Amino acid sequence: MRSITLIIPDFLEIDDHEAAILFAAMLYEQGKVSLGDAAELAGLSKRTFTERLGQFNISLFNFSPEELSRDIRNS
């Protein structure tokens, strides 16, 4: 596993753990990691990470408009 160093300006007023959660949420939203992998990256349980996604207005259901349309047609 790789490690990165991120310089966070003081005016953002977030700690390292919050930055990790935000990064994991962004990766999940973009479909780059699964829910479980994102939760692990954030250092949270899946349930807690799922709750945090809601706080960031990120949907738990990560489908593209095309996937949703196809799914509706197949119902």
Number of C-alpha atoms within 10 A of each C-alpha: 2 3 5 5 5 8 7 12 8 8 6 7 8 12 10 11 12 12 14 16 21 18 15 25 24 17 17 22 20 10 13 12 16 14 23 16 15 26 23 15 16 21 15 16 14 16 11 12 22 19 13 17 19 11 10 11 8 16 13 14 8 15 13 10 9 9 11 12 11 11 11 9 8 7 5
